[in-house]
C-alpha cells in the first residue's frame, strides 16, 4: 500500500497536480510573470488593485501583479507556444497567501467563472471574451459551493482596474 501511495504521489507531482505549472507538451500553459507572458506573445494587458483586492471581513489578499493573457498550450518544444481561443487572468499574490483559498471563501459565484488556485502564490480565472471597461468586479461568497439549490452567501467584492494604456504598464 505504501508503494502504491508513493507511486501515485510521484505521478501527480510529475504531472503538475500541485498547481498549474506543468510543462508537458500539449498541456495548458500558464506563465509565471508578465515578462514570460510577453516572451510567449500571449500578454494582453495588466491590471492593478486600489488598496486591497478583496473587500471582505477578516481577509486581505495583496496583489503583486495581475495580467490577462491568451489561452495557450505548450508545443512539442516547450519553449514554443500554441495559442488557443479565450483568455485567462493571472493574479500573483504574496508567497503562500492563497494556501487556504478557496476553503473559507470563493472569488466569483459561478462554477465556470470563479478563481482557482494556481501554485502557492497565484490564482487564475478564465474569460471567453476580453472584459470591457476599465474595471472587473467579482462577488465573493462564503465557503466553496456552487449548488443552485443553496442560496449564495455573498460577503464582499473583488475589484481590479486596467491601466489606461500599455505605456503605463508596470513590470515586476
GIMOMO-V192094 format. One record per pair of residues at least 4 apart in sequence whose ideal C-beta (glycine too) atoms are under 8 Angstrom apart, sorted by sequence separation. I is the first residue (numbers start at 1). GAP is how many residues later the second one is. D is the distance in whole Angstrom. If there is no record, write none. Layout:
# GIMOMO-V192094
i: (I & I)
gap: (GAP & GAP)
d: (D & D)
This chain:
# GIMOMO-V192094
i: (1 & 2 & 3 & 4 & 5 & 6 & 7 & 8 & 9 & 10 & 11 & 13 & 16 & 23 & 32 & 33 & 34 & 35 & 36 & 49 & 74 & 76 & 93 & 100 & 101 & 102 & 110 & 118 & 127 & 164 & 12 & 13 & 16 & 22 & 31 & 37 & 38 & 54 & 75 & 93 & 102 & 108 & 109 & 117 & 118 & 131 & 145 & 163 & 12 & 16 & 31 & 37 & 54 & 74 & 75 & 108 & 117 & 118 & 163 & 15 & 16 & 54 & 74 & 75 & 107 & 108 & 116 & 163 & 16 & 20 & 52 & 53 & 73 & 74 & 106 & 107 & 115 & 116 & 15 & 21 & 31 & 34 & 52 & 53 & 72 & 73 & 106 & 115 & 116 & 20 & 52 & 53 & 72 & 115 & 143 & 16 & 21 & 29 & 31 & 72 & 73 & 114 & 141 & 142 & 34 & 71 & 72 & 102 & 113 & 141 & 142 & 29 & 70 & 71 & 102 & 113 & 125 & 139 & 141 & 142 & 49 & 70 & 71 & 101 & 102 & 112 & 140 & 141 & 48 & 71 & 102 & 139 & 140 & 70 & 71 & 101 & 107 & 140 & 49 & 70 & 71 & 108 & 139 & 140 & 48 & 69 & 70 & 107 & 139 & 140 & 46 & 47 & 68 & 69 & 98 & 138 & 46 & 47 & 68 & 137 & 138 & 46 & 47 & 68 & 69 & 99 & 137 & 138 & 45 & 67 & 68 & 98 & 101 & 137 & 44 & 45 & 66 & 67 & 98 & 115 & 136 & 43 & 44 & 66 & 91 & 96 & 97 & 98 & 114 & 135 & 136 & 44 & 65 & 66 & 95 & 96 & 98 & 113 & 135 & 43 & 44 & 65 & 66 & 95 & 135 & 136 & 42 & 65 & 94 & 134 & 135 & 42 & 63 & 64 & 90 & 93 & 134 & 40 & 63 & 64 & 92 & 93 & 109 & 133 & 37 & 42 & 63 & 64 & 92 & 93 & 108 & 109 & 134 & 34 & 62 & 91 & 107 & 108 & 131 & 33 & 37 & 40 & 61 & 62 & 90 & 91 & 108 & 109 & 114 & 34 & 90 & 91 & 107 & 108 & 90 & 106 & 62 & 89 & 105 & 106 & 111 & 61 & 88 & 89 & 105 & 110 & 61 & 88 & 89 & 105 & 106 & 109 & 31 & 53 & 88 & 89 & 104 & 105 & 106 & 42 & 87 & 88 & 104 & 105 & 41 & 61 & 86 & 87 & 103 & 40 & 42 & 86 & 87 & 103 & 41 & 47 & 86 & 87 & 102 & 28 & 29 & 44 & 85 & 87 & 109 & 115 & 28 & 29 & 28 & 29 & 59 & 109 & 27 & 59 & 26 & 27 & 89 & 26 & 25 & 56 & 24 & 25 & 105 & 23 & 25 & 107 & 25 & 29 & 25 & 37 & 54 & 24 & 23 & 71 & 64 & 30 & 31 & 33 & 68 & 30 & 32 & 68 & 68 & 91 & 89 & 56 & 55 & 44 & 54 & 30 & 47 & 32 & 30 & 66 & 21 & 61 & 63 & 19 & 20 & 21 & 57 & 19 & 20 & 56 & 57 & 19 & 56 & 18 & 19 & 55 & 56 & 54 & 55 & 19 & 54 & 55 & 20 & 54 & 55 & 53 & 53 & 53 & 65 & 64 & 50 & 49 & 49 & 50 & 48 & 49 & 47 & 48 & 47 & 47 & 48 & 46 & 47 & 45 & 46 & 45 & 45 & 48 & 46 & 45 & 46 & 34 & 35 & 34 & 35 & 34 & 33)
gap: (4 & 4 & 4 & 4 & 4 & 4 & 4 & 4 & 4 & 4 & 4 & 4 & 4 & 4 & 4 & 4 & 4 & 4 & 4 & 4 & 4 & 4 & 4 & 4 & 4 & 4 & 4 & 4 & 4 & 4 & 5 & 5 & 5 & 5 & 5 & 5 & 5 & 5 & 5 & 5 & 5 & 5 & 5 & 5 & 5 & 5 & 5 & 5 & 6 & 6 & 6 & 6 & 6 & 6 & 6 & 6 & 6 & 6 & 6 & 7 & 7 & 7 & 7 & 7 & 7 & 7 & 7 & 7 & 8 & 8 & 8 & 8 & 8 & 8 & 8 & 8 & 8 & 8 & 9 & 9 & 9 & 9 & 9 & 9 & 9 & 9 & 9 & 9 & 9 & 10 & 10 & 10 & 10 & 10 & 10 & 11 & 11 & 11 & 11 & 11 & 11 & 11 & 11 & 11 & 12 & 12 & 12 & 12 & 12 & 12 & 12 & 13 & 13 & 13 & 13 & 13 & 13 & 13 & 13 & 13 & 14 & 14 & 14 & 14 & 14 & 14 & 14 & 14 & 15 & 15 & 15 & 15 & 15 & 16 & 16 & 16 & 16 & 16 & 17 & 17 & 17 & 17 & 17 & 17 & 18 & 18 & 18 & 18 & 18 & 18 & 19 & 19 & 19 & 19 & 19 & 19 & 20 & 20 & 20 & 20 & 20 & 21 & 21 & 21 & 21 & 21 & 21 & 21 & 22 & 22 & 22 & 22 & 22 & 22 & 23 & 23 & 23 & 23 & 23 & 23 & 23 & 24 & 24 & 24 & 24 & 24 & 24 & 24 & 24 & 24 & 24 & 25 & 25 & 25 & 25 & 25 & 25 & 25 & 25 & 26 & 26 & 26 & 26 & 26 & 26 & 26 & 27 & 27 & 27 & 27 & 27 & 28 & 28 & 28 & 28 & 28 & 28 & 29 & 29 & 29 & 29 & 29 & 29 & 29 & 30 & 30 & 30 & 30 & 30 & 30 & 30 & 30 & 30 & 31 & 31 & 31 & 31 & 31 & 31 & 32 & 32 & 32 & 32 & 32 & 32 & 32 & 32 & 32 & 32 & 33 & 33 & 33 & 33 & 33 & 34 & 34 & 35 & 35 & 35 & 35 & 35 & 36 & 36 & 36 & 36 & 36 & 37 & 37 & 37 & 37 & 37 & 37 & 38 & 38 & 38 & 38 & 38 & 38 & 38 & 39 & 39 & 39 & 39 & 39 & 40 & 40 & 40 & 40 & 40 & 41 & 41 & 41 & 41 & 41 & 42 & 42 & 42 & 42 & 42 & 43 & 43 & 43 & 43 & 43 & 43 & 43 & 44 & 44 & 45 & 45 & 45 & 45 & 46 & 46 & 47 & 47 & 47 & 48 & 49 & 49 & 50 & 50 & 50 & 51 & 51 & 51 & 52 & 52 & 53 & 53 & 53 & 54 & 55 & 55 & 57 & 58 & 59 & 59 & 59 & 60 & 60 & 62 & 63 & 69 & 71 & 84 & 85 & 86 & 86 & 88 & 89 & 90 & 94 & 94 & 97 & 97 & 97 & 98 & 98 & 98 & 98 & 99 & 99 & 99 & 99 & 100 & 100 & 101 & 101 & 101 & 101 & 102 & 102 & 103 & 103 & 103 & 104 & 104 & 104 & 105 & 106 & 107 & 107 & 108 & 109 & 110 & 111 & 111 & 112 & 112 & 113 & 113 & 114 & 115 & 115 & 116 & 116 & 117 & 117 & 118 & 121 & 122 & 123 & 124 & 124 & 135 & 136 & 137 & 137 & 138 & 139)
d: (6 & 6 & 6 & 6 & 6 & 6 & 6 & 6 & 6 & 6 & 6 & 7 & 7 & 7 & 6 & 7 & 6 & 6 & 6 & 4 & 5 & 7 & 4 & 6 & 8 & 5 & 6 & 4 & 6 & 6 & 4 & 7 & 6 & 5 & 4 & 5 & 4 & 6 & 4 & 6 & 8 & 5 & 7 & 7 & 6 & 5 & 6 & 4 & 7 & 3 & 4 & 4 & 6 & 8 & 7 & 3 & 6 & 4 & 6 & 6 & 8 & 5 & 7 & 5 & 6 & 6 & 7 & 8 & 7 & 7 & 5 & 5 & 8 & 8 & 5 & 4 & 4 & 6 & 7 & 6 & 6 & 6 & 7 & 7 & 5 & 5 & 7 & 7 & 7 & 5 & 7 & 5 & 6 & 5 & 7 & 7 & 7 & 7 & 7 & 5 & 6 & 7 & 5 & 4 & 6 & 7 & 6 & 7 & 6 & 6 & 8 & 8 & 5 & 4 & 7 & 7 & 8 & 8 & 6 & 5 & 5 & 7 & 7 & 8 & 7 & 8 & 7 & 7 & 7 & 4 & 7 & 5 & 6 & 7 & 6 & 6 & 7 & 4 & 7 & 6 & 6 & 6 & 8 & 6 & 7 & 7 & 8 & 8 & 6 & 6 & 7 & 4 & 5 & 6 & 5 & 7 & 7 & 7 & 7 & 6 & 5 & 5 & 7 & 5 & 7 & 7 & 7 & 8 & 7 & 7 & 8 & 7 & 7 & 5 & 7 & 6 & 7 & 6 & 6 & 7 & 7 & 6 & 4 & 7 & 7 & 6 & 6 & 7 & 8 & 6 & 5 & 6 & 8 & 5 & 7 & 7 & 6 & 8 & 7 & 5 & 7 & 8 & 7 & 5 & 5 & 8 & 4 & 5 & 6 & 6 & 7 & 4 & 6 & 5 & 7 & 5 & 5 & 8 & 7 & 6 & 6 & 7 & 8 & 8 & 6 & 5 & 6 & 7 & 5 & 7 & 5 & 5 & 8 & 6 & 6 & 6 & 5 & 7 & 8 & 7 & 5 & 7 & 6 & 5 & 6 & 5 & 8 & 5 & 7 & 5 & 8 & 7 & 5 & 8 & 5 & 7 & 7 & 7 & 6 & 5 & 4 & 6 & 6 & 5 & 7 & 7 & 8 & 7 & 8 & 6 & 7 & 7 & 6 & 7 & 5 & 7 & 7 & 7 & 5 & 6 & 7 & 7 & 7 & 8 & 7 & 8 & 6 & 4 & 8 & 4 & 6 & 7 & 8 & 6 & 8 & 7 & 6 & 8 & 5 & 7 & 5 & 7 & 8 & 6 & 5 & 8 & 8 & 6 & 6 & 5 & 7 & 7 & 6 & 7 & 6 & 6 & 8 & 7 & 5 & 6 & 7 & 7 & 6 & 6 & 5 & 5 & 8 & 7 & 6 & 8 & 7 & 8 & 5 & 7 & 8 & 7 & 7 & 7 & 7 & 7 & 8 & 7 & 8 & 8 & 8 & 5 & 8 & 7 & 6 & 6 & 7 & 8 & 7 & 6 & 8 & 8 & 8 & 7 & 4 & 6 & 7 & 6 & 7 & 5 & 7 & 4 & 3 & 8 & 7 & 5 & 8 & 6 & 5 & 8 & 8 & 7 & 7 & 5 & 7 & 6 & 7 & 7 & 6 & 7 & 7 & 7 & 6 & 7 & 7 & 7 & 4 & 6 & 6 & 5 & 7 & 7 & 7 & 6 & 6 & 7 & 7 & 8 & 5 & 8 & 7 & 8 & 7 & 6 & 7 & 6 & 6)
